[in-house]
Amino acid sequence: MKVNKWLYLWVVQGYYGNRYGWEDLTASEDYASSRDNLKDYRANEPDVAHRMIQRRELNPEYTA
């Protein structure tokens, strides 16, 4: 079975001010679970801005 070179992740981030900027909170490979995590963070930390971004990272299982 072929292994992809890249992992495509959905990352939930929180903005903790100018000193720290955007911090990664969680990462998941499927959109639905990241969306649920984003809802939870927004409910539990209403004074912090949150966003969800898509990122790709090298797959550690990939061999050229």
Residue frames as qw, qx, qy, qz and C-alpha x, y, z in Angstrom:
[[0.000, 0.888, 0.460, 0.000, 0.00, 0.00, 0.00],
 [0.408, 0.484, -0.013, 0.774, 1.31, 3.41, -0.96],
 [0.377, -0.652, -0.406, 0.518, 1.92, 5.91, 1.86],
 [0.219, 0.920, 0.178, 0.272, 1.35, 9.59, 1.15],
 [0.529, 0.267, -0.264, 0.762, 4.28, 11.95, 1.55],
 [0.104, -0.325, 0.192, -0.920, 2.10, 14.52, 3.35],
 [0.153, -0.483, -0.813, 0.287, -0.32, 14.43, 6.25],
 [0.102, -0.483, -0.253, -0.832, -3.16, 16.94, 5.89],
 [0.302, -0.348, -0.714, 0.527, -4.21, 18.26, 9.27],
 [0.198, -0.783, -0.288, -0.514, -6.89, 20.58, 10.62],
 [0.456, -0.037, -0.503, 0.734, -5.40, 22.65, 13.46],
 [0.290, -0.870, -0.369, -0.154, -7.35, 24.59, 16.10],
 [0.465, 0.197, -0.262, 0.823, -5.46, 27.68, 17.29],
 [0.301, -0.850, -0.408, 0.145, -6.05, 30.22, 20.05],
 [0.339, 0.646, -0.087, 0.678, -4.83, 33.82, 20.06],
 [0.629, -0.598, -0.378, 0.322, -3.30, 34.69, 23.44],
 [0.171, -0.938, -0.007, 0.301, -2.23, 38.29, 22.84],
 [0.444, 0.849, -0.287, 0.022, 0.65, 40.04, 21.14],
 [0.305, -0.673, 0.670, -0.068, 3.23, 38.40, 23.35],
 [0.564, -0.111, 0.819, 0.002, 2.33, 34.81, 22.45],
 [0.339, 0.296, -0.547, -0.706, 0.35, 35.11, 19.20],
 [0.859, 0.047, -0.206, -0.467, -1.47, 32.13, 17.72],
 [0.267, -0.397, 0.862, -0.167, -0.82, 28.90, 19.61],
 [0.560, 0.020, -0.743, -0.366, -1.69, 25.42, 18.29],
 [0.585, -0.299, 0.461, -0.597, -4.19, 23.74, 20.62],
 [0.747, 0.038, 0.658, -0.090, -5.18, 20.53, 18.81],
 [0.281, 0.444, -0.621, -0.582, -4.64, 18.87, 15.44],
 [0.692, 0.156, 0.669, -0.225, -6.71, 16.24, 13.70],
 [0.191, -0.090, 0.760, 0.615, -6.84, 14.58, 10.30],
 [0.028, 0.534, 0.774, 0.339, -10.60, 14.91, 9.90],
 [0.046, -0.400, -0.104, -0.909, -12.62, 18.10, 9.70],
 [0.579, -0.572, -0.428, -0.394, -15.56, 17.02, 11.87],
 [0.721, -0.452, -0.380, 0.364, -13.56, 16.33, 15.01],
 [0.382, 0.040, -0.085, 0.919, -11.62, 19.59, 14.62],
 [0.237, -0.493, -0.286, -0.787, -14.86, 21.51, 14.25],
 [0.689, -0.581, -0.422, -0.094, -16.14, 19.91, 17.47],
 [0.647, -0.249, -0.264, 0.670, -12.90, 20.82, 19.25],
 [0.149, 0.284, 0.094, 0.942, -13.23, 24.41, 18.00],
 [0.462, -0.604, -0.366, -0.536, -16.77, 24.63, 19.40],
 [0.747, -0.492, -0.381, 0.235, -15.55, 23.32, 22.76],
 [0.512, -0.064, -0.140, 0.845, -12.68, 25.80, 22.95],
 [0.066, -0.426, -0.203, -0.879, -14.97, 28.70, 22.03],
 [0.604, -0.617, -0.393, -0.317, -17.45, 27.66, 24.75],
 [0.771, -0.459, -0.276, 0.345, -14.80, 27.21, 27.47],
 [0.449, -0.311, 0.028, 0.837, -12.60, 30.22, 26.60],
 [0.286, 0.824, 0.481, 0.090, -15.00, 32.96, 25.43],
 [0.116, -0.939, 0.089, 0.313, -12.45, 35.76, 25.95],
 [0.387, -0.419, 0.649, 0.503, -9.91, 34.16, 23.54],
 [0.617, 0.546, -0.231, -0.518, -10.12, 34.27, 19.74],
 [0.633, -0.131, 0.754, 0.118, -9.99, 30.84, 18.11],
 [0.573, 0.560, -0.312, -0.510, -9.63, 29.70, 14.51],
 [0.852, -0.004, 0.518, 0.076, -9.21, 26.53, 12.51],
 [0.275, 0.728, -0.477, -0.408, -6.58, 26.27, 9.78],
 [0.980, 0.182, 0.083, 0.009, -5.45, 23.53, 7.43],
 [0.123, -0.786, 0.591, 0.134, -1.80, 22.50, 7.41],
 [0.952, 0.224, -0.209, -0.004, 0.26, 19.81, 5.76],
 [0.395, -0.722, 0.568, -0.011, 3.24, 18.10, 7.39],
 [0.418, 0.427, -0.788, -0.148, 5.68, 15.48, 6.22],
 [0.924, -0.224, -0.098, -0.295, 4.49, 11.97, 6.98],
 [0.312, -0.659, 0.681, -0.068, 7.01, 10.19, 9.24],
 [0.794, 0.027, 0.605, -0.045, 6.02, 6.83, 7.70],
 [0.662, 0.738, -0.032, -0.123, 6.94, 7.98, 4.18],
 [0.597, -0.411, 0.511, 0.461, 10.05, 6.51, 2.59],
 [0.379, 0.714, -0.259, -0.528, 11.29, 7.75, -0.77]]
